Amino acid sequence: MTATTSTPAPRTVLHTPVIEWFEEHARDLPWRRPEAGPWGVMVSEFMLQQTPVNRVLPVYEQWLARWPRPADLAAETPGEAVRAWGRLGYPRRALRLHAAASAIKERHGGDVPRDHAKLLALPGVGEYTASAVASFAYGQRHPVLDTNVRRVFARAVTGTQYPPTATTAAERHLARALLPEDPQSAARWAAATMELGALICTARSPDCGSCPVAEQCAWRLAGSPAHEGPARRGQTYAGTDRQVRGKLLAVLREAHDPVPQSQLDAVWHDPVQRARALDGLVSDGLVEPLAGGMYRLPH
């Protein structure tokens, strides 16, 4: 008997089933609704970095209710952005979003720019965020490579279980090659592949039985080989400087007046680690030291 080997389908064959799956199964998220506008899309992209959707939703809605336009946020102090960021984690994102809002007000009349290069020139906006806003807010044709999309492409096209630890030039080339020619279709493709990776083609438990391109997936056609690539370990939090920083920031977020050193000292038992965490917050611009051993969020 002669064994036959299946081969992956042409890349363009992936477009229709993935986009049709998205049209039927996409989550109803506020930043995907027309009323969100470009600013709502930008806020969501900052918040969703390294943070799951269920944690972002309440903060996102409060944020947009308070600051519906970039100029509204720019009119506040950076400390108010940090305060409103709450417990989303990685609070430097709040400072970057405030800086981006200020630049949008100063350079673009308060409107999130449409041009990809102008988006990329905003403080705190990298290649991914610029492409995501241009695609999702303005329906443009740009490759949008987050962790979920990279995993989908690794499996469906290149036949590996996981993408490399850091985004490579080969991945960027592949993403550009996979883009539909029509800008609107390209924008839907970007959103659809992201959703497919989030809901179906997950890191630990891919639901291949529900995948719209399971029959064309290069990884499945190769027998789903295990990949000894980047380790997927849970992040330790308890006892780390990150936890101490969070506790210190929590005190400052809850206080609308400067806080004395003694109040901050009470949140953590180890004075060396506590001092290191506080110094880090000051260095990152998240905390402002004042005379007399007082501290506050940045003004």
Buried (B, 14 or more C-beta within 10 A) or exposed (E): EEEEEEEBBEBEEBBEBBBEBBEEBBEEBBBBEEEBBBBBBBBBBBBBBEBEBEBBBEBBEEBBEEBEBBBBBBEBBBBBBBBBBBEBBBBBBBBBBBBBBBBBBEEBEBBBBBEBEBBBEBBBBEBBBBBBBBBBBBBBBBBBBBBBBBBBBBBBBBBBBBBEEEBEEEBEEBBEEBBBEEBEBBBBBBBBBBBBBBBBBEEEEBEBEEBBBBBBBBBBBBEBEEBEEEEEEEEEEEEEEBBBBBBBBEBBBEBEEBBEEEBBBEBBEEEEBBBBBBEBBBEEBBBBBEEEEBBBBBE
